[in-house]
Amino acid sequence: MREVMSELLGWWEAGETVGVGTVVATFRSAPRPAGASMLVGPQGEAVGSVSGGCVEGAVYELGQEVVGTGTPVLQRYGVSDDDAFAVGLTCGGILDVFVEKVDRETFPELGEVAADVAAGRPVAVATVIEHPDPRWVGRRLLVRPDSVDGTLMSERATDAVVDDARGQLANGHSATLTYGPDGERRGEGMRVFCWAFAPAPRMLVFGAIDFAAAVASVGAFLGYHVTVCDARPVFATATRFPDADEVVVSWPHKYLAQEVEAGRVDGRTVLCVLTHDPKFDVPVLEVALRLDEVAYVGAMGSRRTHDDRLVRLREAGLTEAELARLSSPIGLDLGARTPEETAVSIAAEIIAGRWGGTGDRLSTTDGRIHAHEA
């Protein structure tokens, strides 16, 4: 929903009614992740996408029907359907799409959600998408780290969903959660889709060099909140890094330690050490590699620089297990030469690490393209 929030909010504020279709589960090679949304506007406008073009027509028609009836619908599209080809999902994947009517009456809290998302405040929207009792379907909770708005039709179910929604907020992933009809942990019958609107994950880039500008650019493109940090004020300027969200003049190891102490480094944070100068990169790597919860630590440099760096880090007391967390030389082997190409190789390694990819050419591998659900 994040990508269509501005259009949805505009219609909601104007008192209009919108049909909203959201991908709530994907199987095999589905083209869009869970949380991708499509709007059917009050004048028949189509905004957003649930499948990159495969089933938009079918979802559009269903959205119009749901606006008319007011009854939400959970619909599966994919190769398991007899009419899969008719709706256009020929890529081999399967999508579960939840279609609902959204206006000021059905979703009065939307303005609050939009304000939280815009301000970077974590909020989860947990919506019942399937239940044996149709009165449950469409009920929702707004879950924040320290508060809850709304209730389901039992205290047990509410408590279970709130606990799990906070877990989804912590890892920043939207997902469909399954329970028994009354929120039983071991059971089936109730499915709840949890939109986790967490702040953007952070990318910390250490070293204000030309490669850093390219890494900052691709990091911003991937949705990271990008910080470039360097101790040299003549190089660490906003002008040189227009795609970075912030540019900090500080010794890298001091800045990282401060951010860790402030609680602004978590399991989604990626760290790119591009200084390839031991007086900068060894101290910051001492801090970085001792952190239990970061997604990625990469360091730029030649093989010779890497070997020298390992010697220095061992002398500083780092264990072999801690050194094993280091991706160095940074990036996948793409044959990259330019800063932009190198940034792509670094981004590719980060993505592969996040989803368990091999980095191999898909044409040389077998099995599923997407090994893990989004």
N, C-alpha and C positions, 0 to 999 in steps of 0.2 A: 504493500500500500504506500510505502514511503515515496515512490516515484510518481504517484498520482495524487498525493495528498493536497497539493495546492489547488488543483482543479476541483477535487471533491469538497474541500473546505469552502471554496468560493460558492459552489451551488448550495451547500448546506447553509451557509450564512444568508443566502438569498431566499431561504425557505423552500428550495426546490427538492424534488425527489430524484434519487439516482439509484440505478441498479449497479451493484458491485459484485463482480465475480473474482474470487481469489483462489489461487492454487493452494490447496491445503495438504496435499501429499503427492509425491512423484514416485514412479517406479521405472526401472530400466533407464532408457535414454531420453527421458522427458526433457524438452527444450528449455523450460523455465523453472526456477527453483520455487519451493514453497514460499508463499508470501507475495509472489507476483500478482498484480491485480489489473483488472480491466473495468472501466466505468462505462455505463450506458447513460448518457446525459439526458436532461429533461427535454431537449429538442432532438433526441436521437443521436447525439454525438457519441462517438466511440473514442475512448482515451485509454491508453495503456495496452498491455498485452499479457495474456496468460500462457501463450504457447509459441510466440514468435511467428504467428500467422496460421498455424495448423488448424486450430479449432475456434478461432475468434468469431466466425460467423455463427456457429452453433451457440456459443456462450452469449453473443449479442442477442439472439432471439430469446434465449432463456431469461436473460436479464430483463427484457421487455415484459415477458410473461410474469416474472416475479414482482416487478413494479406494479403490475395490474392486480395481482392476487394478494400481494403482501406476505405470501408464504415462502420462506426460504427453502432452497433446494440444494442438496448435495448430489452432484452428478459426476459420474466417471466417464472419461473419454480415453479410448485406447484400443489396442489390438484385440483386447478381450471382448469388445463389443461387436455385435453383428454388423452394425452400421459404421464401424470405425472409418472405413474409407470414405463414406459419405460425408462425415464431418471433417475429413481432411487430415487426421493424425496418422500420417503415413511414415513417420520417423521411427516407429517401433516402440515408443514409450507409452506410458499410461499416466493420466492426470486425474486427480480428484479435485473438482472445482466446486466451491461453496458459493452460491449466488444468493444475495440478500438485497432487500430494499433498505436504503439508508436515507433518512431525513431527520429533522429535528426531533420527531417523536420516537423513532426507532433507535436512534443513536444520539441522545442528548449530550453525551459526554465528548463528542467528537472534537469540539473546540478546545477542550482541555487537553486531549491527546495531541492535537496539532501543536498547541503551545509548548507542550513538553518536548515533542520531537524537534521543533524549531530551536528550542533552548538547549538541546543536548541533554535533557534530563531523562533518565531511564524510566520507561513505562511499558508495561505489557498489556495487551488486549486479548483476553481469553474468551473465546466464543464457542458455545456448544453447537457443533455442526451435525451431530447424530445422536439420537436417543430413542429408546422404545416409546417414551411418552412425548408426543410432538410438542407439548407445552414447554418442554425444556429447550427445544431447538431455537437458536438465535439469542438466547440469554447470554449475557456477557459480564465479565469482571474486568475492572481496571486495576492492575496490580503494580504498585510502586515498591521500592525497597522498604519503605516505612509506612505504607498505608494501602488500603483496599477500598474501592468503590464498587458497590453492587453486591449481589448475592445470587447463588443458584437456588434450586428448590429444596436443598437440604444443607445443613451445616457441615455434614461429613464431606459431601462433594465439594463445597466451597473451600474447606480447609485443604483438601488434597490438591485442588487446582491451584490455589494460591501458592502453596509450597513449591509445586513444580514450575509455575510461571516465574517465580523468583529465581529458580535455577536456570531457566532459559534466559532470563535477563543477564545473569552472571556470565554466561558463555556467549551471549549475543546472537543466539540462533532462534529462528522461528521454527515451530514444529507442531505436529498433531500428536496429542496425548490421548491415551486410551485408558478407560476405567470401566468398572462395573457400573450398573445403572445408578447406584447411590454413591459413586466415588470410590468404590473398592479398588485397591491397588492391583489385586489379582482378579481380573474379570474383564468382560467385554460388554459392549452395549452402548456406552457413552464415549463419544470422541469429542475432543475439545481442541480447537486450533488456537495456538498461542502466538500472536504477533509480538516479537520481542524488539521493541524500539530502544535499543541500547545506544549510547554514544558511539560514534565512529571509532573503530580500533585505531591505535596509534602506530605510526611509523617514525622512529627516531633515527635520523641520518646524521652521523658524526663525520665532520670533515667538509668544509665549504669549498669543494672543488667542482670542476665542470661535470664530472660524473654524478656528483650529488644533485645537481640541478635536474639532470635527466631522471635520476631515481625519484626525486621529489615529484616530478611531473607524472610518472607512471604510478607512483603511490597514491597521488590524489585521484588519478583516473580510476584506481581500484577501490576507492572509497575510504582510504585511510586519512586520519588527521595527521598531517606531516609536520614534523619539527626538524629543522636543520640547526645543528649546534657546532660551533667552532670557537676556539679561544682567541682567534685573530679577528678583531673588529673590522679591519680593512677588507676582509674577504666575506665575513658573515653579515651580509646586508640583504634587506628585503628586495632590493632592485635586482640582485643576482639570482634570487630564488623566488620568482613571482608565483609559482605554483604551491609553495610551502604555506601552511597556515600560520606558522610562526618561525622566526629566525632568532636564535639565542646566542649571545656572546658569553661563553663560559667554557671552562675546562670540561671536556666531555665527561670524565669520571665524576666530577663534582656535581654536574647537572643531573646525571643519571641517578646518583645516590639521593639527591634531593627529591627527584620525581618518585623514586621507590618509596622513600620515607613518607611522602605525601599521599601515597596510595594511587598514583596515576600511571602505574605500570602493572599490567595484568597478563593473563594467559593469552590474550589476543595481540599483545604488543610485539612488533617486529623491530629489531635493531640492526642497522646497517652501518658498519664501521669502515669508512672509506678513506681514512687519513693516510694509511700505510706509512706511518711515522711512529716508531716505537714509543716516543715520549708522549704521544697522544693515545695510540690504540691499545698499548699494553695496560695502562691503568684503567681505561674504560672497560676492557674485556675482563679484567680481574673482577669488576663489579658485575658485569653482565652474565658471566658464566657461572657465577655463584647464585644466581636467581633461579628459584625452582619453577616459577611460572612466567615464562615468556614463550612466545610462539616460535621465535626464530632469532638467531644471532649469526650474522655473517660478517666476514672481514675481507677487505680487498687487499690484493698484493700478489706478487709473483710466487712461484714455488719456493724460491730462496727466501723471500720475505716471510712466507708462511713458516718455514722451518726455523728461522731465527725467532719468530714470534712465539712458537711453541717452546723453545728453549727458555725464553724470558718468562713465559707464563708458568712453566714448571718451577723455575727458580723462585717465582713469587708464591709458590705453594699450592697451585691448582692441581687437583687430582686428575687422573686419566678420565674418570667419569665426567668431570666438569669440562675437560677439553673436548670430549666427544660431542658436546652440544654445539661446538663451533663449526660453522660452514665456511671453510676457507681452503683454497681461494673461493671467493664468493661467486654464486651463480651456477647455472647449468652450462654444460659445454655446447654452446650454440655457434661457436666460431666468431663470437662478437668482437668487433673492433672499436666502433665509435661509442661515445658515451650513451647514446640512445639505444644502440644494440645491447650494450652491457646492462643497461637498466632493464631491458626486456628479459635478459637471462637471469637477473636477480629476481625480478617479479615471478618468472617461471618457477624458480626454485622455491620461493615463498608459497606459491599456489600449490605446487606439488607436495610440499610439506604439510600444508593445511589439510589436503584431501587424500593424502596417501598415494599420490601419483608417482609413476616411475621415471617420468621424463623421456621415455622411449617414444618413437614414432608410433602413432596409433595403427598405421598400416602394417606394422610388424608385430602387433600384439593381438591376442584373442580375448574373448570375454566381454564383460560390460565396459562401456566407455566411461560411465560414471560409477566408480566403485562404491561411493558413499552418497547417501541422500544429502541434499543441501539442508 
